[in-house]
């Protein structure tokens, strides 16, 4: 996946009315609630507070007047998601549930084209280009279907402008700028963890920018986002644990 460079930050509906969905907390929840068809989307704000407390997702191809879906954006990943009827290829995020807000530049927060076959996932909100007339946020879609992003794996996303290399134990994983790849079955030591060293290719050489230990995710998953700090110009890495993996 090819992405625009990261500044700094933290991360749809067809003709039917949209509704907010949430993973059932109890096993006796109504089957209809568990099996409701639609896109299951979670919002993540990367390295910043949520863009606003009132965010609504709109399908620009929906029937005129269709209200937007209330969309929560958090700085962590839990079981809460927005359930949006299947059909949209694009989403517009605004400050209002009124469909007319999609035509108001002052209300539009972000726009995103969804990848093909995208049925459940995470939308990461990042700062926009800061160009006049452009939305203040851009959105990075991450497909979190377990067949794409399995349990026990790490999804590394290089949003920095340079190539990076992750070394787990002695195994190397190289990422071009804008590239994302999932690491499955990470090599571990006797403690079920990996010694991790991160390098960025700058000034024609690999320069170390991080060294730590990555515990194996177990039955969970981890997103590791690599970015360039706009103030220091240093390449940095931040991990986000998905504590609520859904198998459907």
C-alpha positions, 0 to 999 in steps of 0.5 A: 500500500502506498501512502502519503508522508505523515506530518504529525498526529496520531488514526458507507451507507447505501439507501438504508438508514445508518446505525451505530453498531457495537460488539455484543457484550453478552452471549445471549445478545440477539442473533440479529444484532450479531449478524447485521450485515454491513461494514464494521469500522473502527476509528483511531486517532494517531498521536493526537486527540480525536479530531472532534467529539462529533464526527459523522460518516457519510456515503456520498452515493447514498440516497439524497438526505440519508443522515450520516453515521455517528463515528467515534474516533479513539486513541486506542482500539477496543470492541466498539465499531460503527456498523454501516450498510454495505455499498459504499466505496467512499466516505466523507467525514463531517461535523454533522449528521446532516447530509448537506454537511458533505457540501460544506467545506467548513464541516468536512473533516476528511475523505477516504476511498475504501480499498476493494473488498473492504468489509471490516477495518480500522480507519486511522486519522492523520493530519492532512496536507494543510493546503488551502481547501483540503480537509484537515485530516486524511485517513489511512484504511487498514483491513483488519479481517483476520484472514488479512491481519491474523491473530498473533501478528504485527502489522508494520506500517512505514509512514516515514519518508525513508526505508526502514528495517526491523530486526526481530532476533536475527530476522530482518524485515525491510519496509519501503517508504509508504509500505505496510506488511504483516509479520506472522509467527515472529521469531521469539526467544525462550520468554516468548518475546523478540529482541527488536532493533529498528533502523532507518536508511538515512545519509546512505546508511542504516541508522538505528532509531529504536531498540526494545523487546516485542512480546508475542501478541498471543491471541491479540494483534499489534499495529506498529506505525513508523513516522518522522517526527516533524519537529525533530525530524527523527524517525520514530515508532509507536505500537498500538495493541488491538485488544478486541480481535473480531473473527467475523 
